Amino acid sequence: GELPGALHAGAGQEVGQIAAISALNKDDYILYGHRGVAYMVTRGVSLASILADLAGKEGATSRGKGGVMHVVDVPNGILGESGTLGGGFVISVGVGMAIQRREPGKVVTYFFGDGTSNRGTFHESLNWAAVQKLPCIYYCENNGWAVSVPTSASTAVPDISARAAGYGVPGVVVDGNDPTAVYEVMQQAAQRARSGQGPTLI
């Protein structure tokens, strides 16, 4: 009764988030999914600010107006979460295009859930990122559920990474609870993106 709105703890997904972000450079950009605050903690956002976001208080990153799903901390490379599930795909393409023109050598990673991969923005954005060889990494946190719908009931392929083949980019499956494996896969994806070879779907 103390916090307004919803709290998406992301319990059980912290290892993958921390390992993935740790493999990136501090000045790389991230767009995050709404399950968990490990993204922000890993990037150095203060716990006081995160709690203020949760409580809708003035000391929050969004001055208490966005809740924990709209934490934005540009100096730490956190560009926030779209107000619509899947909206971050389109934003990632825009950020990738800006990086190509203004900040070569950087990458942008968009963390998203398995259910979001069924939205049109996923396909449109992955296609454009592949065509333009944008420095984007797409990291699907597949916990088996899109809110209350199991992945098996909403997605025809067992591995979401298989969809990458349709866009000519690598698709990789990794155990999100194995930090070493996640770190290595993210490093490879970041190296590919930085060298102008385009996106990877993890």
Disulfide bonds with the S-S distance in Angstrom:
none
